[in-house]
Amino acid sequence: MSNSKPIIIIGSGLAGYSLAREFRKLNKQQELIIISSADGRNYSKPMLSNAISQEKTADTLTMADPGKMSEILDATIRINTEVTDIDPHNKLIFIGSETIAFDRLVLATGAIPNSQEIPGNAGDHVFTVNSLQQFAHFQEHLNGKKRVLVLGGGLIGCEFANDLATAGFQVQLVSPGNQLMERLLPKPVSQQLQQSLEELGVQFYLGPLVNRMMKTETGIRTWLTNGQELESDIVLSAIGLRPNTALAQEAGLATGHGIKVNRYLETNFSHIFALGDCAEVEGHVLLYVLPLMSAARALAATLNGTPMEVHYPAMPVVVKTPACPIVIQAPGPGQQGQWSVEENESGIKALYTKGDQLLGFALTREYVKERMVLTKQVPGLL
């Protein structure tokens, strides 16, 4: 099945490229255009938070350049290009003064880092790593530095703290939460993770907020709201991500936490779809790889003329903290239950249950081997 107008995918991250791959398995004829605000290189974003200790660079993390991806996908790929507007009624996108008509449009615009205004003059020493280009920028500025301050005690902050400490940096981590990854982990698992990272040399400041940050002759001084002062050479902000919905909102697409879509990944316009980190699928925003892959397969079939609902089975998340390996299957939103925790020299096995029904789990160290067996017992999200 082929239409005279192209299918346009906005975004060349894992969502955009995965969808294009899945679609090409089903349809070799339909014109595809992929528009990327980045440089279009294909890479594995989850690898970024483990790359420094492995001495990887942006170049070695690159699996294919945009020219190669264009060849593989038989698609036109436009890089460093911003879509400035969408006309959903007339099925047009705008790139400045240029207009392109589409048959169907897919938004794969990803997620963007949460921002934090920090008083002081050290803003140009605060980095985020949410793309290959940002990773290269951060790595370049790490050169010759020793002390790294990580802002944020969530999954990404913990992974980077582990990686940087393993690479020999002196790492301090500040988080307003009272425990690491507090939205995902029961307290005993969080405590084991913190202890393991402390053994690597990471210093934790949990509870206070950053009050001010100033450049000094010897680096950066950070004042916390509890009165403590920290010294570092460079700062990595990892205070979370939010779906990138700006373009969709301006075009009149329905948005909530993300771009609202049904189980066919269809927005409130039947010819416009969204998937990946930018999408809110019937209330679920899942910023992980496995949901994205399920969505890519389903949407590829739908775009090829065979409507397919996306299904989200239980999909555990592997936390890349080698100091304390962790696998999490978080309970679904609103699921009421109770944690039971078994802890011994093999690690921690925490189960979240309601009656006899397993709703989630958190496993560390040797217990991570049980994830496949336990995953089969957890009901799917969709």
C-alpha positions as CSV (number, residue, x, y, z in Angstrom):
1,M,0.0,0.0,0.0
2,S,1.4,3.4,-1.1
3,N,0.1,6.9,-1.1
4,S,1.2,9.8,-3.3
5,K,2.0,12.0,-0.3
6,P,4.6,10.9,2.2
7,I,4.4,9.6,5.8
8,I,6.5,12.1,7.8
9,I,8.1,11.2,11.1
10,I,9.3,14.1,13.2
11,G,12.2,12.8,15.3
12,S,15.2,10.6,14.6
13,G,15.6,9.1,18.1
14,L,14.9,5.5,19.0
15,A,11.2,6.0,18.5
16,G,11.4,7.5,15.1
17,Y,14.0,5.2,13.7
18,S,12.4,2.1,15.3
19,L,9.1,2.9,13.7
20,A,10.7,3.5,10.3
21,R,12.4,0.1,10.6
22,E,9.2,-1.7,11.5
23,F,7.3,0.0,8.8
24,R,9.8,-0.9,6.1
25,K,9.5,-4.6,7.1
26,L,5.8,-4.3,5.9
27,N,6.0,-1.7,3.2
28,K,8.8,-1.0,0.8
29,Q,7.0,1.5,-1.5
30,Q,5.6,4.2,0.7
31,E,7.6,7.4,0.7
32,L,9.1,8.2,4.1
33,I,10.5,11.5,5.3
34,I,12.2,11.7,8.7
35,I,12.9,15.2,10.1
36,S,15.4,15.6,12.9
37,S,16.3,18.6,14.9
38,A,19.5,16.8,15.8
39,D,22.3,15.4,13.6
40,G,20.5,12.2,12.7
41,R,23.0,9.8,14.0
42,N,21.6,6.4,15.2
43,Y,22.7,5.5,18.7
44,S,21.4,3.8,21.8
45,K,20.4,6.6,24.2
46,P,20.4,4.2,27.3
47,M,24.1,3.7,26.7
48,L,24.9,7.3,27.5
49,S,24.7,6.9,31.3
50,N,27.3,4.1,31.2
51,A,29.7,5.4,28.5
52,I,32.3,7.4,30.4
53,S,33.7,4.6,32.5
54,Q,33.9,2.5,29.3
55,E,35.9,5.3,27.6
56,K,33.3,5.6,24.8
57,T,32.8,8.7,22.8
58,A,30.0,10.1,20.7
59,D,31.7,8.7,17.6
60,T,32.1,5.2,19.1
61,L,28.5,5.2,20.3
62,T,27.3,6.0,16.8
63,M,25.9,3.0,15.1
64,A,25.1,4.7,11.8
65,D,25.3,8.2,10.4
66,P,22.2,9.7,8.7
67,G,23.4,8.8,5.3
68,K,23.6,5.2,6.2
69,M,20.2,5.3,7.9
70,S,18.7,6.9,4.8
71,E,20.0,4.0,2.8
72,I,18.8,1.3,5.3
73,L,15.3,2.8,5.7
74,D,15.0,4.0,2.1
75,A,13.9,7.3,3.6
76,T,14.7,11.0,3.1
77,I,16.3,12.2,6.3
78,R,16.6,15.9,7.0
79,I,18.9,16.7,9.9
80,N,19.4,19.9,12.0
81,T,15.9,20.9,10.9
82,E,13.1,22.3,13.1
83,V,9.5,21.8,12.2
84,T,8.1,25.1,13.2
85,D,4.3,24.5,12.8
86,I,1.7,21.9,11.8
87,D,-1.6,22.5,10.1
88,P,-3.5,19.3,11.0
89,H,-6.6,20.3,9.1
90,N,-4.8,20.7,5.7
91,K,-2.2,18.0,6.5
92,L,0.8,20.3,6.2
93,I,4.0,20.9,8.1
94,F,6.1,24.0,8.1
95,I,9.8,24.4,8.2
96,G,10.2,28.1,8.3
97,S,8.7,29.3,5.0
98,E,8.8,25.8,3.5
99,T,5.6,23.7,3.4
100,I,5.4,19.9,3.0
101,A,2.1,18.0,2.6
102,F,1.7,14.7,4.3
103,D,-0.6,11.7,4.1
104,R,0.0,10.8,7.7
105,L,2.3,12.4,10.4
106,V,4.0,10.8,13.3
107,L,5.4,12.8,16.3
108,A,8.4,11.1,17.8
109,T,9.7,14.2,19.5
110,G,10.9,12.5,22.7
111,A,11.4,14.0,26.1
112,I,13.3,17.1,27.2
113,P,15.1,17.7,30.5
114,N,13.3,19.5,33.3
115,S,14.9,22.8,33.9
116,Q,15.9,24.5,37.1
117,E,16.7,28.1,37.6
118,I,19.7,28.3,40.0
119,P,20.7,31.7,41.3
120,G,24.3,32.6,40.7
121,N,26.7,32.8,37.8
122,A,27.7,29.2,37.2
123,G,25.0,28.3,34.7
124,D,27.4,27.6,31.9
125,H,29.0,24.9,34.0
126,V,25.7,23.0,34.4
127,F,25.2,20.3,31.8
128,T,22.4,18.0,30.8
129,V,22.8,14.7,28.9
130,N,19.7,13.8,26.9
131,S,21.2,13.3,23.5
132,L,24.4,12.2,21.8
133,Q,25.4,15.8,21.0
134,Q,24.9,16.8,24.7
135,F,26.9,13.8,25.8
136,A,29.8,14.9,23.5
137,H,29.5,18.4,24.9
138,F,29.6,17.2,28.5
139,Q,32.5,14.8,27.9
140,E,34.5,17.5,26.3
141,H,34.1,19.7,29.4
142,L,34.8,16.8,31.7
143,N,38.4,16.6,30.4
144,G,40.8,17.7,33.1
145,K,38.1,17.9,35.8
146,K,38.0,15.7,38.9
147,R,35.0,16.8,41.0
148,V,31.5,16.3,39.6
149,L,28.3,17.4,41.3
150,V,25.2,15.5,40.1
151,L,21.8,17.1,40.7
152,G,19.0,14.5,41.0
153,G,18.6,11.2,42.7
154,G,16.4,9.5,40.2
155,L,17.3,6.7,37.8
156,I,19.5,8.7,35.5
157,G,21.3,10.6,38.3
158,C,22.1,7.3,40.0
159,E,23.3,5.7,36.8
160,F,25.6,8.7,36.0
161,A,26.9,8.8,39.6
162,N,27.9,5.1,39.3
163,D,29.5,5.6,36.0
164,L,31.4,8.7,36.9
165,A,32.7,7.3,40.2
166,T,33.8,4.1,38.4
167,A,35.7,6.3,35.9
168,G,37.6,7.8,38.9
169,F,35.8,11.1,39.4
170,Q,34.9,12.5,42.8
171,V,31.1,12.5,42.8
172,Q,28.7,14.3,45.0
173,L,24.9,13.9,44.5
174,V,22.3,16.3,45.7
175,S,18.6,15.4,45.7
176,P,15.6,16.9,47.5
177,G,14.1,13.4,48.1
178,N,14.9,11.5,51.3
179,Q,15.9,8.4,49.4
180,L,17.2,7.5,45.9
181,M,14.7,6.8,43.2
182,E,12.0,7.3,45.7
183,R,9.2,7.0,43.1
184,L,10.3,3.6,42.0
185,L,12.0,1.8,44.9
186,P,11.0,0.6,48.3
187,K,13.2,2.1,51.0
188,P,15.4,-1.0,51.7
189,V,16.3,-1.3,48.0
190,S,17.1,2.5,47.9
191,Q,19.3,2.1,51.0
192,Q,21.2,-0.8,49.5
193,L,21.8,1.2,46.3
194,Q,23.0,4.3,48.3
195,Q,25.4,2.1,50.4
196,S,26.8,0.5,47.3
197,L,27.4,3.9,45.6
198,E,29.0,5.2,48.8
199,E,31.4,2.3,48.7
200,L,32.4,3.6,45.3
201,G,33.1,7.0,46.8
202,V,29.9,8.9,46.0
203,Q,28.8,11.4,48.6
204,F,25.1,12.0,49.1
205,Y,23.2,15.1,50.2
206,L,19.6,14.0,50.4
207,G,16.8,16.4,51.5
208,P,18.2,19.9,50.8
209,L,17.7,22.0,47.6
210,V,20.3,23.9,45.8
211,N,20.1,27.5,46.9
212,R,22.9,29.2,44.9
213,M,25.8,28.3,42.6
214,M,28.9,30.5,42.0
215,K,32.1,30.3,40.0
216,T,35.2,30.6,42.1
217,E,38.9,30.5,41.4
218,T,39.0,26.8,42.2
219,G,35.8,25.7,40.5
220,I,32.1,26.0,41.5
221,R,30.7,26.5,45.0
222,T,27.2,25.3,45.6
223,W,25.2,26.4,48.6
224,L,22.4,24.1,49.8
225,T,19.3,25.2,51.7
226,N,20.5,23.4,54.8
227,G,23.6,25.6,55.0
228,Q,26.1,23.1,53.5
229,E,28.6,24.3,50.9
230,L,30.0,22.0,48.2
231,E,32.9,22.4,45.9
232,S,33.0,20.9,42.4
233,D,34.5,21.5,38.9
234,I,31.4,20.7,36.8
235,V,27.7,20.0,37.4
236,L,25.5,17.5,35.7
237,S,21.7,18.1,36.0
238,A,19.6,15.0,36.0
239,I,16.4,16.2,37.6
240,G,14.1,14.3,35.3
241,L,12.5,14.5,31.8
242,R,9.1,15.6,30.5
243,P,7.4,14.8,27.2
244,N,8.2,17.3,24.5
245,T,4.7,18.4,23.6
246,A,5.3,22.0,22.5
247,L,4.8,21.5,18.7
248,A,1.7,19.3,19.3
249,Q,0.2,21.9,21.6
250,E,0.7,24.8,19.2
251,A,-1.0,22.7,16.5
252,G,-4.1,22.1,18.6
253,L,-3.4,18.4,19.4
254,A,-4.7,17.2,22.7
255,T,-2.0,17.0,25.4
256,G,-1.9,16.1,29.1
257,H,1.4,14.9,30.6
258,G,2.3,13.9,27.0
259,I,0.6,14.0,23.6
260,K,-2.7,12.2,24.2
261,V,-3.2,9.1,22.0
262,N,-5.5,6.1,22.0
263,R,-4.3,2.5,21.8
264,Y,-3.8,2.9,18.1
265,L,-1.4,5.8,19.0
266,E,-3.8,8.1,17.2
267,T,-4.1,11.7,18.4
268,N,-7.4,13.7,18.2
269,F,-6.6,14.0,14.5
270,S,-7.0,10.6,12.8
271,H,-4.1,11.1,10.5
272,I,-1.6,12.2,13.2
273,F,0.1,9.8,15.6
274,A,2.6,9.9,18.4
275,L,4.8,7.3,20.1
276,G,7.8,7.1,22.4
277,D,8.7,9.4,25.2
278,C,6.4,12.2,23.9
279,A,3.2,10.1,23.9
280,E,0.6,9.6,26.6
281,V,-1.1,6.3,25.8
282,E,-4.5,6.2,27.6
283,G,-3.0,8.0,30.6
284,H,0.4,6.2,30.5
285,V,3.7,8.0,29.9
286,L,6.5,5.5,29.9
287,L,9.9,6.9,29.3
288,Y,11.6,3.5,28.7
289,V,12.7,1.4,25.7
290,L,10.4,-1.6,25.9
291,P,7.1,0.3,25.7
292,L,8.5,2.2,22.8
293,M,9.4,-1.0,20.8
294,S,5.9,-2.4,21.4
295,A,4.4,0.9,20.1
296,A,6.7,0.9,17.0
297,R,5.5,-2.5,15.9
298,A,1.8,-1.7,16.5
299,L,2.0,1.7,14.7
300,A,3.9,0.3,11.8
301,A,1.0,-2.2,11.2
302,T,-1.6,0.6,11.5
303,L,0.3,2.9,9.1
304,N,0.4,0.0,6.6
305,G,-3.4,-0.4,6.7
306,T,-3.8,-3.0,9.4
307,P,-4.9,-1.2,12.5
308,M,-3.3,-2.7,15.6
309,E,-3.7,-1.7,19.2
310,V,-0.6,-1.4,21.3
311,H,-0.3,-3.8,24.2
312,Y,1.9,-3.1,27.2
313,P,2.7,-6.3,29.1
314,A,4.7,-6.1,32.3
315,M,8.0,-4.6,31.3
316,P,10.6,-4.5,34.0
317,V,13.3,-1.7,33.9
318,V,17.0,-2.6,34.3
319,V,18.8,0.1,36.4
320,K,22.4,0.4,35.0
321,T,24.2,0.7,38.4
322,P,26.8,-2.1,38.3
323,A,27.7,-1.3,41.9
324,C,24.2,-2.6,42.8
325,P,22.4,-4.3,39.9
326,I,18.6,-3.6,40.1
327,V,15.6,-4.6,38.1
328,I,12.2,-2.9,38.8
329,Q,8.7,-3.6,37.8
330,A,6.9,-0.7,39.2
331,P,3.2,-1.2,40.2
332,G,0.7,0.4,37.8
333,P,-0.8,3.9,38.5
334,G,-3.2,3.7,41.4
335,Q,-2.6,0.0,42.2
336,Q,-3.0,-0.5,45.9
337,G,-0.9,-3.1,47.5
338,Q,1.9,-3.8,50.0
339,W,5.6,-4.3,49.8
340,S,7.2,-7.4,51.4
341,V,11.0,-7.4,51.5
342,E,13.4,-10.4,51.8
343,E,17.0,-9.3,52.3
344,N,20.1,-11.4,52.7
345,E,23.7,-11.7,51.5
346,S,22.3,-12.5,47.9
347,G,20.6,-9.1,47.7
348,I,17.0,-7.9,48.1
349,K,13.8,-9.4,46.8
350,A,10.9,-7.0,47.3
351,L,7.4,-7.9,46.1
352,Y,4.4,-5.6,45.8
353,T,1.2,-7.6,46.2
354,K,-2.5,-7.3,46.8
355,G,-3.7,-10.6,48.2
356,D,-2.3,-13.3,46.1
357,Q,-1.7,-11.0,43.1
358,L,1.8,-9.8,42.3
359,L,1.6,-6.2,41.1
360,G,5.3,-5.3,41.0
361,F,8.8,-6.1,42.3
362,A,12.3,-4.7,42.9
363,L,15.2,-7.1,42.8
364,T,18.9,-6.5,43.5
365,R,22.2,-8.4,43.1
366,E,21.6,-12.2,42.7
367,Y,17.9,-11.8,42.8
368,V,17.8,-10.1,39.4
369,K,17.9,-13.6,37.9
370,E,14.3,-14.1,39.0
371,R,12.9,-11.3,36.9
372,M,11.6,-13.4,34.0
373,V,9.7,-15.7,36.3
374,L,8.2,-12.8,38.3
375,T,7.4,-10.7,35.2
376,K,5.1,-13.5,33.9
377,Q,3.0,-13.1,37.1
378,V,2.5,-9.4,36.9
379,P,-0.6,-8.2,34.9
380,G,0.0,-6.0,31.9
381,L,-0.6,-2.2,31.8
382,L,-2.7,-2.2,28.6
